[in-house]
Amino acid sequence: METLLISACLVGYNCKYNGGNNALPPEVLAALREHYRLIPVCPEAAGGLPTPRVPSERRGGSVVTRDGRDVTAAFRRGAEIAGKLAERTGARLALLKSGSPSCGSGTVYDGSFTGTLTPGDGVTAEYLKNKNLTIFDNYSSLLA
């Protein structure tokens, strides 16, 4: 069975910035578990950020909170931890939360905190891509 690194919020862990989650429907999680060994990770929590926390967005190469703090170092630590977890478990695939400043793949919020998406990757998605993992932000491709 192939190993799939997955954003912990998608599995139902309450690690989202507001203390909630982005849990996939139970039937989707069940289908994923039939095909993959799921390895949940929240890079933001792993990097030392609390839950709940002030929302963050990417601004160029940095990550800043809505109140202006630079939290890039915590995001990088979390990305490195996710990378080590992928390496230890043999994961070559990751299903990550779209739009997130850590997990977004292809588009992320632009740092203006207006809900505007811009082309780019979150810190962890970028890191894992550089480690040759295949990143998904939608489960349908994984279940096709």
N, C-alpha and C positions, 0 to 999 in steps of 0.2 A: 504494500500500500504506500502510495506516495505521500510525502509530508507537505503540509501547507501551512505556512506562517500566516496568521490571520489577525487583523486588528481586534484586540480584546473587546472593544465596544461593539463590534459586529456579532460577537458571541453572546453578548448580554452583560458583560462586566460594566459596572457603573464607574467608568474611568474617564468619561467625556468631560470637557472643561466645565460643564454646568452640573456635574455630578450624575448625569444620566448616562444613557447608552444609545447605540444605534442598532440594536439587535435585529438580525435578519429574522424573517418569519421561521417558526419552528420547523416547518416542513422543508425549508431550504437548508437549515442547519442539519437536519436529519439526512438529507440527500448528500450534503458535503461530507458528513461523517461516514457515509457508506463508501465514498470514493477516496477520502483523504484522512490522514492522521492530522488533526487540527492542533496547531501550536499557537495559542493566543499570546499576544504581546501588545502592551501599550507603551510605545516608546517615550511618550511624554511623562508618564508615571515612572517608567524605568530610569529616565534621565533625572529624576528627583523633583519633578513638579508635583504640587499637591492637587488633590481632587476634593472639591471643585477648585478652579483656578481662573484667573482673569483670561479672557479669550486672547489668542495670539494669532498673528498672520505673518506670512513671509513678506519681507520688504527687501527685494534684491537678494543678497546672500545672507541676510540676517533674519531673525525672527523676533518680532516685538509684540509686547502686550498692548491691549487697547489703552492702557494708562502710560505707555511709553517706555517700559522697561525692556532691555535687551535680554532675551532668554535663549539666545542662540546656543550657548555652551550646553545648557540642559538638553536641548533638542539634539545636538550632536552626540552627547553622551548616550541618549536614548537610542539613536540610530546605530551607534557602535554596539550597544548591548543587543539590539535586535539582530544585527549582523552576526554576532557571536552565537546567538541562539539558533539562527538559521544554520550556521556552520556546524554546531554541535548536534543538531537534529537531522542534518542532511537535507534541509528544505531547499528546494530550487525554485519554488513557486511561493508567491505571497498574494493574499487578498487583503487589500488595504482600503481604508475609509477615504472615499473621494473628497477632494476639496481641503482636506486637513493640512495644516502647516507641517505636519510630520509625515503623514501617510498619503496625501494627495498625489495622484499620478496623472500627469498631462495637463491638469489645471489646478491652481490653488487660488485662495483669496489674495487680493493684491496688496494688502497692507493698509488700505484706506478704511477698513471696517465699515464698508458700505454694502457688502454683499457682492462686490464685483470680482468675478473670476478672471484670471489671466493665465496664459500659457506658462507652465512650469511644473516642477515636482516639489513635494514636501521633502524635508531633510532626510527622513528615513527612506522614502521611496527612491530618492536620488542615490543614497548610500547603497541600498540593496541592488539597484540597477548596476551600479559600478562593481558590485560583487557578482554580477551575472545572474541574478535572480530574475525571473519573469514576474512582472507585477500586473495584477488585475485589480480593477476598481469596480468590477461587476461580476457577480457570481455566475451569470448565465453561460459564459464561455467555459467555465470550469465544469459545468454539468452537461455540456453539449455532447 
